[in-house]
Amino acid sequence: METHRSLQDLDGGRCYGMNPSSTSRPLRTTGILINMQFPGPQIDAVTNDNIVINVFNNLI
């Protein structure tokens, strides 16, 4: 069962469509965020909302 698909965005980024209802385990994860924030700001959403999160990784 596929849980996400990657689409090439117009500006060269990637767009992932996640479907948390198709996973068999909780999606709770821990992450380190930018600007000295941990955890990051809460995202409030309801079913069928579209959310765009831009992530820039300059570690390499």
Buried (B, 14 or more C-beta within 10 A) or exposed (E): EEBEEEEEEEEEEEEEEEEEEEEEEEEEEEEEEEEEEEEEEEEEEEEEEEEEEEEEEEEE
